[in-house]
Amino acid sequence: MSEETIVVVAREHLPEEARFSGVRRGANPFLDALRQHWFRAPRGRAESRSDWKQPIPYILIRRGEQIFTTVRSSDGEERRLRNKVSIGIGGHLRPGDHTTFEDLLLENAYRELNEELFLRPRPSPEDLRGQLSFLGVLNDEGNDVGRCHLGFLYLLDIAESVSVEVRERDKLTGDFRSPAAIPRDANTETWSLLALELLEEGEALVE
């Protein structure tokens, strides 16, 4: 089986060389850099190159006041994320032919949602585009996973009538939790902690 090919960008082309840890509002400078400089690379090689960044759509699902929360299994494929709590659904970008880099992000966001979860009723790609709100760009230089990835954080608000379940229960468990019930410690992904802080600021969302 051939190795997965993913989208990457050399860190030197990104704003601030993506050396910050935290959230940056407004995606346009990052999208412009990615549009001009992204290239294809084997996933295995990319995971060991901290001078590259792998852009990741990272989607929070909120129903009312509760946020869909997952916990990875202890024998998951990515050992660095085993047993980690997360409020984001996302994954690597598969290359494609698109007018804008944002289109590529949104197409992969739709794919990841449908690979990871059962949403009933399931939104169409067009509906999802209209329902997603962009919150900011996530970066974490404090660990090996963060140094190789760059998150594009989206919020998906769903109606109370929409149900959400994980597909592969041997890899993930998932349920809706109030923000107060989500751990704020080393067991939770750093990106998730940053996203929670952003939501709790209560500031207006920035496109």
C-alpha positions in Angstrom: 0.0 0.0 0.0 1.5 3.4 -1.0 2.1 6.0 1.6 -0.4 8.9 1.9 0.6 12.1 0.2 -0.4 15.3 2.1 -0.1 19.1 1.7 2.8 20.8 3.5 4.5 24.2 3.4 8.0 25.3 4.4 7.8 27.2 7.7 9.9 30.1 6.3 7.0 31.1 4.0 4.4 31.6 6.8 3.8 34.7 8.8 6.1 34.9 11.8 7.5 31.6 10.4 4.7 30.2 12.6 6.9 30.4 15.6 4.1 31.6 17.9 2.1 29.5 20.3 -1.5 30.5 20.5 -4.2 31.8 18.1 -4.0 34.3 15.3 -7.3 35.9 14.2 -7.7 36.3 10.4 -6.5 33.6 8.0 -5.7 35.6 4.9 -1.9 36.0 5.4 -1.6 32.3 6.1 -3.9 31.3 3.2 -1.9 33.6 0.8 1.3 31.9 1.8 -0.1 28.4 1.5 -1.7 29.1 -1.9 1.7 30.2 -3.2 4.0 27.8 -1.5 2.3 24.5 -0.7 3.7 21.2 -2.0 3.0 17.5 -1.8 5.0 15.3 0.6 4.8 11.8 2.0 3.1 11.9 5.4 5.7 9.9 7.1 8.5 12.2 6.1 6.4 15.3 7.0 5.8 14.1 10.5 9.6 14.3 11.2 10.2 17.8 9.6 9.6 20.6 12.0 10.8 23.0 9.3 7.6 22.1 7.4 4.1 22.8 8.6 1.1 20.5 7.8 -2.1 22.6 7.6 -5.1 21.0 9.4 -8.8 21.9 9.4 -9.8 21.6 13.1 -13.6 21.7 13.6 -15.4 22.3 16.9 -19.0 21.0 17.0 -21.3 22.8 19.4 -24.9 22.0 20.3 -26.4 24.6 22.5 -23.9 25.2 25.2 -22.2 21.8 24.9 -19.2 20.8 22.8 -18.6 17.4 21.2 -15.6 15.9 22.9 -13.6 12.8 21.9 -11.1 10.6 23.7 -8.6 8.7 21.6 -7.9 5.0 22.4 -4.8 3.8 24.1 -3.7 1.9 20.9 -4.4 4.5 18.3 -2.3 4.9 15.2 -0.7 8.2 16.3 1.1 7.2 19.6 1.7 10.9 20.5 -2.1 11.4 20.8 -3.1 8.2 22.6 -5.6 8.8 25.4 -5.8 12.5 24.6 -9.0 14.5 25.0 -10.0 16.6 22.0 -12.8 19.0 21.0 -11.6 19.2 17.4 -12.3 17.0 14.4 -9.7 17.3 11.7 -6.9 15.8 9.7 -4.3 16.2 7.0 -5.1 17.8 3.7 -5.1 15.7 0.6 -4.0 17.6 -2.5 -6.5 18.7 -5.0 -7.2 21.2 -7.8 -9.0 24.2 -6.3 -9.4 27.9 -7.1 -8.5 28.9 -3.5 -6.7 27.3 -0.6 -9.7 27.9 1.5 -11.7 25.6 -0.8 -9.1 22.9 -0.3 -9.4 23.3 3.5 -13.2 23.1 3.4 -13.3 20.1 1.1 -11.0 18.2 3.5 -13.0 19.4 6.5 -16.1 17.9 5.0 -14.2 14.6 4.3 -12.8 14.4 7.8 -16.2 15.0 9.4 -17.7 12.2 7.4 -14.8 9.8 8.0 -14.8 10.4 11.8 -18.4 10.9 12.6 -22.0 10.1 11.8 -24.0 13.3 11.7 -27.7 12.8 11.3 -29.0 14.5 9.3 -25.7 14.9 7.4 -25.1 18.4 5.8 -24.2 18.7 2.2 -20.8 20.2 1.3 -22.6 23.4 0.4 -24.6 23.5 3.7 -21.4 22.8 5.7 -19.7 25.7 4.0 -22.5 28.1 5.1 -22.6 26.7 8.6 -18.9 26.9 9.5 -17.5 29.9 11.2 -13.8 30.6 11.1 -12.2 31.4 14.5 -8.5 31.6 13.9 -5.2 29.9 13.2 -3.8 27.6 15.9 -0.2 26.9 16.5 1.7 25.2 19.3 5.5 25.1 19.4 5.6 23.3 22.8 5.6 19.7 21.6 6.6 17.5 18.7 3.0 17.2 17.3 2.4 21.0 17.4 5.7 21.9 15.8 4.8 20.0 12.6 1.1 21.2 12.2 -0.8 24.4 11.7 -4.5 24.4 12.6 -7.4 26.3 10.9 -10.0 26.5 13.6 -13.7 26.4 12.6 -16.9 26.3 14.7 -19.9 24.3 13.6 -23.1 25.1 15.5 -25.7 22.4 15.1 -29.4 22.2 16.0 -30.6 20.2 19.1 -32.2 17.7 16.7 -28.8 16.7 15.1 -27.2 13.6 16.5 -23.4 13.0 16.4 -21.7 9.7 16.9 -18.1 8.5 16.3 -17.7 5.9 13.5 -14.7 3.9 14.6 -15.4 3.2 18.3 -12.2 1.1 18.7 -10.3 4.4 18.0 -12.5 7.0 19.6 -15.2 7.6 22.1 -17.3 10.8 21.9 -20.0 12.7 23.7 -21.3 16.2 24.3 -20.0 18.0 27.4 -20.3 21.4 28.9 -17.0 23.4 28.7 -16.6 23.0 32.5 -16.6 19.2 32.2 -13.7 19.2 29.7 -10.3 18.6 31.4 -7.9 21.6 31.4 -4.7 19.6 31.9 -2.0 17.6 30.0 -4.6 15.0 29.1 -6.3 17.4 26.7 -4.8 18.4 23.3 -3.1 21.8 23.4 -5.1 23.0 20.4 -8.3 22.1 22.2 -7.2 24.1 25.3 -6.4 27.1 23.0 -9.8 26.7 21.3 -11.7 26.6 24.7 -9.9 29.8 25.8 -10.9 31.5 22.6 -14.6 30.5 22.9 -14.7 31.6 26.5 -13.4 35.1 25.6 -16.8 35.7 24.1 -15.4 38.0 21.4 -16.9 38.5 18.0 -15.8 36.0 15.4 -13.4 37.3 12.8 -13.5 36.1 9.2 
